[in-house]
Amino acid sequence: LDFMCGVVCRIKSSELEATLLVLPLDVVKQLLDILLELIRNQMEVEIVSRCLLFLLEIHHGPIMANKSFEDVVIKLNEHLGPEISRIREMTGTNLAGLRYLGTRLKEREDVELFADATLRVREKNKKKKKKEKAMQRAVMAL
């Protein structure tokens, strides 16, 4: 199962459809069984679901006509929906977390920018006072 997961993951995204397109129907049956096991074990659900959707789209007629595929398709329907929902939920949670972290970082940057601006104004004021004192000394010396 790990080997098949690795093989499916190594297929380039651009070559995935071409690879699945040349498979004969008896190999598609075996591949559907393997992909079902990968989904049950929550292994690379995104890639596996892409493979499944493409295979079902290409071989829809023969799969629906052949009773040997019926059990696999029913099991796929039972397992794929909850797995995709789980990944959507996780992705949504991660996205919300990333947005929160982004907001926090922006707030920190704003505070740092404000602190930097304050320091620059203070430095500028110190230089200005030094110049004024130097001018006063020069005037007093005359």
Z-matrix of the N, CA and C atoms (Angstrom, degrees):
N
C 1 1.456
C 2 1.525 1 110.85
N 3 1.346 2 116.19 1 -42.88
C 4 1.465 3 119.52 2 177.06
C 5 1.529 4 110.96 3 -63.19
N 6 1.324 5 115.79 4 -38.55
C 7 1.454 6 119.93 5 178.96
C 8 1.526 7 110.78 6 -61.66
N 9 1.328 8 116.58 7 -46.44
C 10 1.463 9 120.58 8 -179.32
C 11 1.522 10 111.31 9 -65.00
N 12 1.321 11 116.04 10 -37.27
C 13 1.457 12 120.13 11 176.98
C 14 1.529 13 109.65 12 -61.95
N 15 1.316 14 116.48 13 -43.66
C 16 1.455 15 120.93 14 178.44
C 17 1.516 16 112.32 15 -63.67
N 18 1.334 17 116.25 16 -40.69
C 19 1.466 18 120.38 17 -179.80
C 20 1.523 19 110.36 18 -65.00
N 21 1.320 20 116.39 19 -45.70
C 22 1.468 21 120.17 20 -179.49
C 23 1.526 22 110.07 21 -63.60
N 24 1.317 23 117.58 22 -39.30
C 25 1.464 24 121.07 23 -178.68
C 26 1.527 25 112.12 24 -69.81
N 27 1.318 26 117.48 25 -29.97
C 28 1.463 27 120.44 26 -177.87
C 29 1.522 28 113.50 27 -77.70
N 30 1.335 29 116.83 28 -15.74
C 31 1.465 30 118.74 29 178.09
C 32 1.514 31 108.08 30 -70.23
N 33 1.313 32 116.40 31 127.60
C 34 1.463 33 120.53 32 -179.96
C 35 1.514 34 109.72 33 -63.72
N 36 1.306 35 115.43 34 146.99
C 37 1.461 36 120.93 35 -178.61
C 38 1.522 37 111.59 36 -58.54
N 39 1.309 38 116.75 37 -37.93
C 40 1.467 39 120.65 38 -179.10
C 41 1.526 40 111.97 39 -70.76
N 42 1.329 41 117.55 40 -24.79
C 43 1.465 42 121.52 41 -177.02
C 44 1.521 43 112.81 42 -99.95
N 45 1.326 44 117.59 43 -4.40
C 46 1.464 45 121.26 44 -174.38
C 47 1.523 46 111.47 45 -61.47
N 48 1.318 47 117.13 46 -49.88
C 49 1.463 48 119.98 47 -177.06
C 50 1.524 49 111.51 48 -65.04
N 51 1.315 50 117.19 49 -40.60
C 52 1.464 51 120.05 50 179.20
C 53 1.530 52 110.60 51 -64.62
N 54 1.315 53 116.34 52 -36.88
C 55 1.458 54 120.92 53 178.97
C 56 1.519 55 111.02 54 -66.05
N 57 1.324 56 116.44 55 -44.78
C 58 1.466 57 120.37 56 -178.72
C 59 1.528 58 111.79 57 -72.11
N 60 1.304 59 116.64 58 -26.68
C 61 1.460 60 121.40 59 -176.71
C 62 1.528 61 112.15 60 -66.77
N 63 1.312 62 117.75 61 -31.68
C 64 1.472 63 120.83 62 -175.14
C 65 1.525 64 113.03 63 -88.09
N 66 1.331 65 118.23 64 -1.37
C 67 1.463 66 120.21 65 -178.65
C 68 1.526 67 111.38 66 -74.80
N 69 1.335 68 117.45 67 135.00
C 70 1.463 69 119.55 68 174.52
C 71 1.534 70 110.88 69 -73.01
N 72 1.316 71 116.53 70 163.39
C 73 1.463 72 121.67 71 -172.54
C 74 1.535 73 112.54 72 -63.71
N 75 1.331 74 119.03 73 -36.67
C 76 1.462 75 119.93 74 179.86
C 77 1.528 76 111.45 75 -66.90
N 78 1.324 77 116.90 76 -33.40
C 79 1.468 78 120.94 77 176.65
C 80 1.526 79 109.69 78 -73.66
N 81 1.328 80 116.97 79 -33.85
C 82 1.464 81 121.08 80 177.10
C 83 1.518 82 109.69 81 -61.11
N 84 1.344 83 117.65 82 -40.11
C 85 1.478 84 121.31 83 178.03
C 86 1.526 85 110.17 84 -60.15
N 87 1.325 86 116.98 85 -45.99
C 88 1.459 87 120.79 86 179.20
C 89 1.528 88 111.11 87 -65.12
N 90 1.328 89 115.94 88 -40.45
C 91 1.457 90 120.50 89 179.77
C 92 1.526 91 110.98 90 -65.94
N 93 1.324 92 117.56 91 -38.11
C 94 1.471 93 120.19 92 177.05
C 95 1.525 94 110.78 93 -61.90
N 96 1.327 95 116.89 94 -40.39
C 97 1.470 96 120.18 95 177.01
C 98 1.526 97 110.93 96 -61.86
N 99 1.326 98 116.26 97 -43.33
C 100 1.470 99 120.69 98 -179.92
C 101 1.525 100 110.49 99 -66.62
N 102 1.327 101 116.58 100 -43.13
C 103 1.465 102 120.01 101 179.47
C 104 1.526 103 111.17 102 -64.14
N 105 1.329 104 116.69 103 -35.12
C 106 1.466 105 120.40 104 175.29
C 107 1.523 106 110.94 105 -61.47
N 108 1.321 107 116.61 106 -43.62
C 109 1.469 108 119.96 107 178.19
C 110 1.535 109 111.42 108 -65.21
N 111 1.319 110 116.74 109 -37.09
C 112 1.462 111 119.48 110 177.23
C 113 1.529 112 110.91 111 -63.06
N 114 1.320 113 116.09 112 -40.21
C 115 1.470 114 119.78 113 178.19
C 116 1.519 115 110.37 114 -66.85
N 117 1.308 116 116.89 115 -42.57
C 118 1.479 117 119.94 116 178.62
C 119 1.527 118 111.19 117 -58.89
N 120 1.321 119 116.46 118 -35.40
C 121 1.458 120 121.17 119 -179.15
C 122 1.524 121 112.76 120 -90.91
N 123 1.317 122 116.87 121 7.06
C 124 1.468 123 123.51 122 178.08
C 125 1.530 124 112.08 123 55.73
N 126 1.311 125 115.52 124 44.78
C 127 1.457 126 121.29 125 -178.98
C 128 1.525 127 109.66 126 -107.99
N 129 1.339 128 117.08 127 116.93
C 130 1.463 129 123.40 128 175.50
C 131 1.529 130 112.20 129 48.88
N 132 1.311 131 115.65 130 54.69
C 133 1.462 132 121.67 131 -174.48
C 134 1.525 133 111.70 132 -61.66
N 135 1.339 134 118.05 133 -34.83
C 136 1.458 135 119.99 134 -177.92
C 137 1.524 136 111.67 135 -64.24
N 138 1.312 137 116.63 136 -48.88
C 139 1.459 138 120.80 137 -178.49
C 140 1.519 139 110.54 138 -68.63
N 141 1.332 140 116.05 139 -41.15
C 142 1.463 141 120.60 140 -179.95
C 143 1.526 142 110.60 141 -62.59
N 144 1.318 143 116.92 142 -41.42
C 145 1.464 144 119.03 143 179.87
C 146 1.530 145 111.02 144 -67.23
N 147 1.335 146 117.51 145 -35.80
C 148 1.471 147 119.69 146 174.94
C 149 1.524 148 110.91 147 -61.79
N 150 1.342 149 116.00 148 -43.82
C 151 1.460 150 119.99 149 178.43
C 152 1.528 151 110.61 150 -62.07
N 153 1.318 152 116.47 151 -45.54
C 154 1.461 153 120.70 152 -178.91
C 155 1.520 154 111.81 153 -61.48
N 156 1.298 155 116.79 154 -46.82
C 157 1.458 156 119.68 155 -178.80
C 158 1.525 157 111.42 156 -62.64
N 159 1.316 158 116.13 157 -40.71
C 160 1.458 159 118.60 158 179.40
C 161 1.522 160 110.92 159 -67.34
N 162 1.333 161 117.48 160 -43.97
C 163 1.466 162 120.39 161 179.42
C 164 1.523 163 111.37 162 -62.31
N 165 1.322 164 116.69 163 -42.94
C 166 1.462 165 119.74 164 -179.93
C 167 1.529 166 111.13 165 -67.59
N 168 1.308 167 116.37 166 -32.70
C 169 1.466 168 120.10 167 178.22
C 170 1.528 169 110.82 168 -69.44
N 171 1.308 170 116.42 169 -43.83
C 172 1.467 171 121.21 170 -177.29
C 173 1.528 172 111.50 171 -71.39
N 174 1.321 173 116.74 172 -45.43
C 175 1.470 174 121.57 173 -173.26
C 176 1.526 175 111.85 174 -104.85
N 177 1.315 176 117.91 175 29.56
C 178 1.465 177 121.24 176 -175.77
C 179 1.530 178 112.13 177 -57.44
N 180 1.311 179 117.24 178 -48.80
C 181 1.468 180 121.08 179 -177.88
C 182 1.521 181 112.58 180 -59.57
N 183 1.338 182 118.22 181 -56.57
C 184 1.472 183 119.38 182 -179.64
C 185 1.535 184 113.35 183 -62.98
N 186 1.316 185 117.31 184 -33.46
C 187 1.471 186 119.78 185 -179.54
C 188 1.525 187 110.13 186 -68.14
N 189 1.323 188 117.38 187 -43.05
C 190 1.464 189 120.23 188 -179.43
C 191 1.528 190 111.52 189 -71.67
N 192 1.326 191 117.87 190 -28.18
C 193 1.462 192 121.37 191 -179.90
C 194 1.521 193 112.23 192 -79.76
N 195 1.319 194 117.63 193 -25.15
C 196 1.456 195 122.05 194 -174.91
C 197 1.528 196 109.64 195 -96.57
N 198 1.326 197 117.27 196 121.99
C 199 1.467 198 121.69 197 -178.16
C 200 1.523 199 112.95 198 -69.92
N 201 1.324 200 118.43 199 -21.99
C 202 1.459 201 120.43 200 -179.14
C 203 1.532 202 111.85 201 -67.91
N 204 1.330 203 116.79 202 -21.04
C 205 1.466 204 120.90 203 178.67
C 206 1.531 205 112.23 204 -84.86
N 207 1.325 206 116.66 205 -15.30
C 208 1.466 207 120.54 206 -171.77
C 209 1.531 208 112.63 207 -59.30
N 210 1.322 209 117.58 208 -46.62
C 211 1.464 210 120.89 209 -179.65
C 212 1.525 211 111.59 210 -61.65
N 213 1.312 212 115.52 211 -43.21
C 214 1.464 213 119.91 212 -178.62
C 215 1.526 214 110.24 213 -64.23
N 216 1.319 215 116.75 214 -43.61
C 217 1.466 216 120.42 215 -178.44
C 218 1.530 217 110.38 216 -64.81
N 219 1.326 218 117.52 217 -40.42
C 220 1.473 219 120.84 218 178.45
C 221 1.525 220 110.26 219 -64.17
N 222 1.330 221 117.31 220 -43.86
C 223 1.465 222 120.81 221 178.85
C 224 1.528 223 111.36 222 -65.46
N 225 1.316 224 115.75 223 -38.80
C 226 1.467 225 119.42 224 176.57
C 227 1.521 226 110.71 225 -61.13
N 228 1.315 227 116.19 226 -41.75
C 229 1.457 228 121.14 227 178.94
C 230 1.531 229 110.57 228 -62.30
N 231 1.326 230 116.80 229 -39.91
C 232 1.474 231 121.36 230 -179.55
C 233 1.523 232 112.10 231 -67.73
N 234 1.315 233 117.37 232 -38.76
C 235 1.464 234 120.69 233 -172.53
C 236 1.528 235 114.06 234 -94.32
N 237 1.312 236 117.63 235 -32.13
C 238 1.458 237 120.16 236 -174.35
C 239 1.530 238 112.61 237 -70.23
N 240 1.340 239 116.87 238 -41.13
C 241 1.468 240 120.34 239 -179.22
C 242 1.520 241 113.30 240 -57.58
N 243 1.339 242 118.11 241 -53.84
C 244 1.471 243 119.13 242 179.02
C 245 1.527 244 113.77 243 -62.14
N 246 1.323 245 117.47 244 -35.12
C 247 1.465 246 119.86 245 179.63
C 248 1.519 247 111.34 246 -67.60
N 249 1.314 248 116.06 247 -42.19
C 250 1.466 249 119.00 248 178.50
C 251 1.529 250 109.99 249 -66.20
N 252 1.332 251 116.54 250 -39.05
C 253 1.472 252 120.00 251 176.84
C 254 1.523 253 110.88 252 -61.87
N 255 1.325 254 116.37 253 -41.25
C 256 1.463 255 121.08 254 179.17
C 257 1.532 256 110.38 255 -61.77
N 258 1.326 257 116.50 256 -43.27
C 259 1.461 258 120.04 257 -178.71
C 260 1.525 259 110.49 258 -69.62
N 261 1.333 260 117.05 259 -39.02
C 262 1.470 261 119.44 260 176.64
C 263 1.514 262 110.85 261 -60.93
N 264 1.332 263 116.00 262 -43.18
C 265 1.467 264 120.29 263 179.61
C 266 1.520 265 110.89 264 -63.38
N 267 1.331 266 115.96 265 -44.05
C 268 1.460 267 120.27 266 179.49
C 269 1.525 268 110.41 267 -64.05
N 270 1.322 269 116.55 268 -41.88
C 271 1.457 270 120.52 269 179.35
C 272 1.518 271 110.56 270 -64.63
N 273 1.326 272 116.60 271 -42.38
C 274 1.462 273 120.33 272 178.23
C 275 1.510 274 111.48 273 -63.00
N 276 1.336 275 116.40 274 -41.63
C 277 1.456 276 121.03 275 178.51
C 278 1.523 277 109.98 276 -64.19
N 279 1.329 278 116.26 277 -45.48
C 280 1.467 279 120.09 278 179.13
C 281 1.516 280 111.35 279 -63.00
N 282 1.330 281 116.61 280 -39.51
C 283 1.459 282 120.31 281 179.81
C 284 1.523 283 110.60 282 -65.18
N 285 1.336 284 115.96 283 -42.05
C 286 1.466 285 119.29 284 177.68
C 287 1.525 286 110.47 285 -63.74
N 288 1.328 287 116.90 286 -40.23
C 289 1.460 288 120.86 287 177.26
C 290 1.517 289 112.12 288 -63.26
N 291 1.327 290 116.24 289 -42.14
C 292 1.469 291 120.02 290 178.94
C 293 1.525 292 111.02 291 -65.07
N 294 1.324 293 116.74 292 -39.94
C 295 1.469 294 119.13 293 177.72
C 296 1.524 295 110.66 294 -63.43
N 297 1.339 296 116.56 295 -40.80
C 298 1.460 297 120.98 296 178.69
C 299 1.528 298 110.08 297 -62.16
N 300 1.336 299 116.18 298 -46.97
C 301 1.465 300 119.63 299 179.25
C 302 1.521 301 111.37 300 -62.75
N 303 1.337 302 116.56 301 -38.99
C 304 1.458 303 119.94 302 177.35
C 305 1.517 304 111.68 303 -61.33
N 306 1.328 305 116.28 304 -41.85
C 307 1.467 306 120.81 305 178.15
C 308 1.520 307 110.57 306 -63.23
N 309 1.330 308 116.12 307 -44.01
C 310 1.470 309 120.21 308 179.41
C 311 1.527 310 110.95 309 -62.27
N 312 1.325 311 117.59 310 -43.06
C 313 1.463 312 120.59 311 178.97
C 314 1.522 313 110.94 312 -63.61
N 315 1.317 314 116.82 313 -40.82
C 316 1.460 315 120.06 314 179.12
C 317 1.525 316 110.41 315 -63.96
N 318 1.337 317 116.56 316 -40.31
C 319 1.465 318 119.72 317 177.66
C 320 1.525 319 110.45 318 -62.19
N 321 1.327 320 117.06 319 -42.38
C 322 1.469 321 120.51 320 178.38
C 323 1.520 322 111.05 321 -62.42
N 324 1.337 323 115.65 322 -43.19
C 325 1.465 324 119.32 323 179.37
C 326 1.522 325 110.51 324 -62.48
N 327 1.338 326 116.14 325 -40.24
C 328 1.468 327 119.65 326 178.49
C 329 1.521 328 110.74 327 -62.67
N 330 1.345 329 116.56 328 -42.03
C 331 1.463 330 120.53 329 178.84
C 332 1.524 331 109.80 330 -64.63
N 333 1.340 332 116.81 331 -42.30
C 334 1.461 333 120.29 332 179.43
C 335 1.527 334 110.64 333 -64.78
N 336 1.330 335 116.46 334 -40.73
C 337 1.463 336 119.46 335 178.04
C 338 1.521 337 110.70 336 -62.58
N 339 1.321 338 116.35 337 -41.46
C 340 1.459 339 120.59 338 178.34
C 341 1.526 340 110.24 339 -63.84
N 342 1.344 341 116.87 340 -43.60
C 343 1.463 342 120.95 341 179.17
C 344 1.533 343 110.21 342 -64.04
N 345 1.326 344 117.36 343 -42.16
C 346 1.460 345 120.72 344 178.03
C 347 1.525 346 111.07 345 -62.44
N 348 1.322 347 116.01 346 -42.28
C 349 1.471 348 119.89 347 179.69
C 350 1.526 349 110.08 348 -63.68
N 351 1.324 350 116.47 349 -40.92
C 352 1.464 351 120.74 350 178.58
C 353 1.521 352 110.59 351 -62.30
N 354 1.325 353 117.14 352 -44.32
C 355 1.468 354 120.57 353 178.46
C 356 1.523 355 111.47 354 -62.67
N 357 1.330 356 117.08 355 -40.98
C 358 1.461 357 120.23 356 179.26
C 359 1.529 358 111.26 357 -63.22
N 360 1.331 359 116.70 358 -40.46
C 361 1.466 360 120.55 359 178.84
C 362 1.522 361 109.95 360 -64.80
N 363 1.326 362 116.91 361 -41.42
C 364 1.467 363 120.40 362 178.99
C 365 1.526 364 111.21 363 -63.16
N 366 1.332 365 116.18 364 -44.39
C 367 1.467 366 120.37 365 178.71
C 368 1.527 367 110.57 366 -61.58
N 369 1.308 368 115.52 367 -41.84
C 370 1.455 369 120.91 368 179.71
C 371 1.535 370 110.45 369 -62.53
N 372 1.326 371 115.74 370 -43.15
C 373 1.467 372 120.58 371 178.78
C 374 1.529 373 111.38 372 -64.10
N 375 1.347 374 117.09 373 -39.48
C 376 1.468 375 120.52 374 178.57
C 377 1.529 376 110.47 375 -62.78
N 378 1.325 377 116.43 376 -44.71
C 379 1.462 378 120.06 377 179.21
C 380 1.523 379 110.87 378 -62.52
N 381 1.333 380 115.26 379 -40.71
C 382 1.466 381 120.39 380 179.99
C 383 1.533 382 110.58 381 -62.82
N 384 1.341 383 117.21 382 -43.15
C 385 1.467 384 121.49 383 179.25
C 386 1.522 385 110.73 384 -65.02
N 387 1.355 386 116.37 385 -40.02
C 388 1.462 387 119.57 386 178.52
C 389 1.519 388 110.83 387 -61.93
N 390 1.334 389 116.58 388 -41.93
C 391 1.463 390 120.15 389 178.57
C 392 1.528 391 110.78 390 -63.68
N 393 1.350 392 115.25 391 -42.82
C 394 1.470 393 119.06 392 179.78
C 395 1.529 394 111.40 393 -62.29
N 396 1.335 395 116.09 394 -42.51
C 397 1.470 396 120.10 395 178.98
C 398 1.521 397 110.86 396 -65.01
N 399 1.327 398 115.94 397 -40.14
C 400 1.463 399 119.89 398 178.29
C 401 1.525 400 110.33 399 -63.84
N 402 1.325 401 116.74 400 -40.05
C 403 1.469 402 120.82 401 177.51
C 404 1.522 403 110.74 402 -64.81
N 405 1.329 404 117.45 403 -41.29
C 406 1.473 405 121.27 404 179.09
C 407 1.518 406 110.51 405 -63.20
N 408 1.340 407 116.95 406 -42.19
C 409 1.454 408 121.04 407 178.21
C 410 1.522 409 111.18 408 -62.76
N 411 1.327 410 114.38 409 -41.45
C 412 1.462 411 119.11 410 -179.91
C 413 1.524 412 110.50 411 -65.36
N 414 1.321 413 117.32 412 -39.78
C 415 1.464 414 121.08 413 179.48
C 416 1.518 415 109.68 414 -68.79
N 417 1.329 416 118.10 415 -39.77
C 418 1.461 417 122.38 416 179.24
C 419 1.528 418 111.31 417 -66.24
N 420 1.327 419 115.09 418 -33.00
C 421 1.460 420 119.11 419 -179.16
C 422 1.520 421 111.20 420 -70.90
N 423 1.301 422 119.03 421 -22.77
C 424 1.462 423 121.21 422 179.24
C 425 1.463 424 109.11 423 -78.80
